[in-house]
Amino acid sequence: MVEKGMGLGLAAEARIAKVFRQKEFTIAVGLGQGRHKAHIWTTDLSFDYVRINASYRS
């Protein structure tokens, strides 16, 4: 999606949009600082998730 600080254009955005629709995907970031690895888990904060969870109190 980005290379050397520059966006890769609409074609790259269209390809990544397909990836973002998947339940899980991997993001690779090259910082030129050697080989390291980390795992990050996130949550669904979509409109529907917030709407459903706002409809009741715990």
C-alpha positions in Angstrom: 0.0 0.0 0.0 3.0 2.3 0.8 6.5 2.1 -0.4 9.3 4.5 0.7 6.7 6.8 2.3 4.6 7.1 -0.9 1.2 5.7 -1.6 1.0 3.1 -4.4 -2.2 4.4 -5.9 -5.7 3.3 -6.5 -4.8 -0.2 -7.8 -3.0 -1.0 -4.6 -5.9 0.4 -2.5 -8.3 -1.9 -4.4 -6.1 -4.9 -3.7 -5.8 -4.1 0.0 -9.6 -3.5 0.3 -10.0 -7.2 -0.6 -7.6 -8.2 2.1 -9.3 -6.0 4.8 -12.5 -7.9 4.2 -10.9 -11.1 5.4 -11.4 -12.3 9.0 -7.6 -12.5 9.5 -4.7 -11.1 7.5 -1.0 -10.3 8.0 0.6 -6.9 7.7 4.3 -6.7 7.0 6.3 -3.6 7.8 9.9 -3.2 6.7 11.8 -0.6 8.7 15.3 -1.6 7.6 16.3 -2.3 11.2 16.9 -6.1 11.1 14.5 -9.1 11.4 12.1 -9.0 14.3 8.6 -10.4 14.8 5.6 -9.4 16.9 1.9 -10.4 17.1 -0.9 -8.0 17.6 -4.5 -9.0 18.1 -7.3 -6.4 17.7 -11.0 -6.3 18.1 -14.0 -5.6 15.8 -15.1 -2.0 16.5 -17.3 -1.7 13.4 -20.6 0.2 13.6 -22.6 -3.0 14.0 -20.4 -4.2 16.9 -20.8 -1.0 18.8 -24.5 -0.9 18.1 -25.1 -4.4 19.3 -23.1 -4.0 22.4 -24.6 -0.6 23.2 -28.1 -2.2 23.3 -27.6 -3.7 26.7 -26.0 -2.9 30.0 -23.7 -5.1 32.0 
